[in-house]
Every structure is written in C-alpha cells, then in structure tokens.
Amino acid sequence: CNKMAGEKVVKIPGTRPVAKERSRPQRKLASHIAAVRKRKNDLDKNEETQKNNHNDSEEPLWPTKAIEPKVWVPYDNPPEGVPRRIVIERKRRDFDAKDITTLLAEQGIDYKKPSSKYEKYLPLEAFDDTEYDCRTPEEWLALGKDGDKMLSVPAVGLFIENSTGEGNWKDCRAVDYNADANTWKVETDFTTEEIWLPRINLMFKAEDPEIFCERVVHAHRTRKEIESI
C-alpha cells in the first residue's frame, strides 16, 4: 500500500507494511518544525542576497551585530525551538516599527514645540536613570567594533536647533564615549561638526524604543518634581 502524508509505516514480520497515522501532538510538532525550518531558509536567502548586493569596495558603517537587539535565547536551540537569529530578527523589526517621536508625543513630550520656559529647566541628563539601559557604555561600544577597529553604533539622536529651540530626532552613529561627561560622540549625514549627546538624548537602534520612552518620561517627571520643591 502507498504511505500517506503524516503516516508512519509499521512493519510486522510475515505481513505487508501497515500505515499508522501520527497522533495530533506529533503532527503539530512536525508542522511547527517545518515552519521553523522554512523561516530559517528564508533568512539564509535574505542574508545571501544582502551579501551579493554588498559592494566590497565600500566599508560598512557598522557591524551587523550593532543593530541586533539583546535577547535571552540560547545559542543552541532544541529542534522544536525557534532559532536565536529568528528571535533577534523579529525583535529588530519590532523596534524598527516604533517611532520615538510618536511614542513621546503620546506621553505629552513634544520637542518640536519649543518654549522660552524650557531655558529655566535643569539639565534633563541630571535626572537620567541608567537602570533603564540594557547594556553598559562599554558593551554598546563593543557592538560597533569590527575586531579592534571602531566603526559605529547606529542610533537616533535628539538635535536641538539653537535659533528656534526646536528638537528633532534624527539618524546618527555613535562612535565614542566620554565617561567623565557621560556623553556620546555622534556622526551624522547632515553636518560635519563634532557633536556630543547625553545618553538621554540618544536612542540606539538595538534598544527597545518603548523602554527608552519610559526612560525619557521618567527623567522629565523627576525633574518636574524637583523643580516644584
């Protein structure tokens, strides 16, 4: 007899093979494993396409690891588990879909609406809580290194216009850290000036925008409480 999909063949001495249908849990597990393998193959194809489209004469701005979110998933996954790289890719896409300007505006913080009263505020970085950070400054810097060479760590920074006081979050690249001042040196595509930003004004692409939003909101709230005393 012909073996049907999803069946196992049981051989009994002296008889013809008999097809035995898999149990529902077995079929569910097999389907899950097949789906995971398909996603893995899709990622492999995507990486291969990126490699083929890469111009070897151009040095990358940052290593691939610099945009990878931190995950608590073992490197060696069991057959029925989701591969680590798929978990990382899902989280990376989730982070990319969240806009920090929108998240802050929903919490009543809009840097695009400058006011003269802001000039009286104490520096926001003085109220920054580093407990919100998922990595130390040294670990962030390590993400931007290719061997011993520092490339950069992609981020979004808050840039304030001196003439208007209006602030905008723009793409940038962190390339150095000043521990004494607790500031980050960043490079941008819109200016060649040397810029140093406090951590509260710098969100790395590999961190959760929602958690960073909570960090900024907490700093604003704490500053307001102190100034009201």
N, C-alpha and C positions, 0 to 999 in steps of 0.2 A: 504494500500500500504506500501511497505517497505521504510524506511527512508534511503536515500543515504548519503554517507560521505560528509560532508561540507554543509548539508542542515538543515534547521530548520523546525519543524512541526508547522503549524498554525491550530488551532482548531476553527472551525466555528460551532456554535450551529445548530444541526439538520443535519450536513453533516459529511462526513468522513474527517479525518485529511488530509491536503494538504501540501505537502513538498514545502518549499520556499528556493530557492538557496541563499546562502550568497553572499553579494557583494564582489567585488575584494579586497577592503581595509580590509574587515572583514576576508577574507581567508588569506591575507598576514599577518595580525596581529596574527591570530591563529597559523599560521605556525611559526612565529617568537617566540611566547610564548612557543610552543612545543620544538623548538630548544634550547631555553634558559634553559628550564627545563631539557632537556637531558644533556646539558653541566654541569648543576648543579649536576645531579645524577652521572655523570662520575667523577666529582671532589670529591663527597662524597665517592664513591667507592675507589678512589685513596687514600684518607685520611685514610679510614678504613684499606686498605691494608698496609699502612705505619705503622699504629698503631699495626696491627697484627704482623708485622715483627720486631717491636721495642723490644729490649731486656731491660726489666725494671731494670735489674741489672746494666746497663750502663747509666751513667748520660750524657745527651746530651751536646754537646759542646756549643750550643747557643739555645735560644728560637726560635720558628718558626717565630715570629714577626721580628726577626733580619734580615731576608732575604726578607722581604716584602717591595717593593717599595712604596714610598709615592704617593697616588692618591687622587684626589679631586672628590670623588664619595660619595654620601650619604649612610649611613649605611642601611637605609630603602629605598629600591628601589620600584618604581611603578611596577605593573605586567608586563608592556611591556618593562621595562628597563633591562639592563644587570646587574646581581648581582655583588656586590662590590668585592667579592672574585675572581670572574672570571676575572674582570678587573685587579686585583692585580696579578693573576697568569699569564695572558697574558704578562703583563709588565715585570714580573720576568723572563719569558722565553726569552723575547726580550733582556733583559740585559745580560742574560747568553750567548746569541748567539754572543755578541760583545766582541772582544778581544782588550784590551787596548794597547798591544804591536803593533798590526796591525794598529789600529787607529792612534797612534802616528807616526808610520813609514810613513803613508800616508801623514802626515804633516811635514815630514822631521826630526823627532826626533827619534833617534835610540840610546838607551842607551847601546846597545851591541857593539857599535863602540867607544871605549874609545879613548881619545886623551889627550896628555900632556897639551894642551892649556886649557882643562876644569879646570885644577887646578887653573887657574888665575881668574876663574869666581867668581862673588859674589854669596853667598848662594841663591839658587833658591827660598827657602821659604820666603825670604825677599820680594819677588815680587808676592806672592800668594794673589789672590783676593778672599776673603771669600764670596763675593756676589754670587759666583757660587754654594755655598753649599745650599742644600735643607733642611738641619737640623742644629741645633746648636750642639756643642760638648756634651752638656747635654742631648739633645734628642737622639744623637747617642748612648751614654752610656746607656740611659734608654732602648733602644732596646735590649741590651744584658743582661738585668736583668730578673731574674726569681723570682718575689717577691722582697725581699730585697737582694737576693744573685746575685752577678755579675758573669755571665758565660762568654760570649764573643760576639763580633760582627764580623761576617765573612767578610774578606776583601782580597784585593790583594795589596801587598806592593812591592816597588822597593828596591831591595837589591843590594848593590854595593860591588864587590869583591875588597878588599883592595890591593891585589897583582897586579891585572890587570886593575882595574878601570872599568871593565865591569859590566853593570847593567842588572838585570833580574827581571821581575815582577812575584812574586810567591804568592801562597795562604798563608794567615796568619789569625790571630784572634786578634782583638783589645780588650784589657782588662782593660786599664786605660788611663787617660788623664792628662797631665801636663799643666795647664793653663798658668803658668809663661813662660814655654819654647815653648808652643804651639806644643807639640809633643805627639805622641800616643805610648803607650807601647803595643807591639805585641808579640804573641806567634806563633811559627812555629813548623812544624814536622821535620825540618832538622837541628835544633840547639836548645840547651837548654840555650843559652846565653840570657841575658836581652837585648832587642832591643827596641829603641825608634825611631820612624819615624816622620818626619814633615808631616803635612796634605797633602802637595803637592806630597808626595811620598806614599800616602795611599788612595786607592780607595775602598770604601765599596761596598759589593755585592748588597746592596739595593739602590745604586745610579746609575744614567744613565752614562754609560761609555763614550758616546759621549759628554755629558756636562763636564765630568771630563777631557776628552781630550782637550776640548776648554780651560779649566782652566789651564792645563799644558802649552799649546801652548801660551796662553796669558802671563804667567809668563816668559817663555823663551823670548818672543818678547819684553816684558817690560825691562827685564834685558839687553838684547842686545842694546836697545835704550839708557838706562842709561850709559852703558859702552862705548858707542860710543861718548858720550859727552866729 
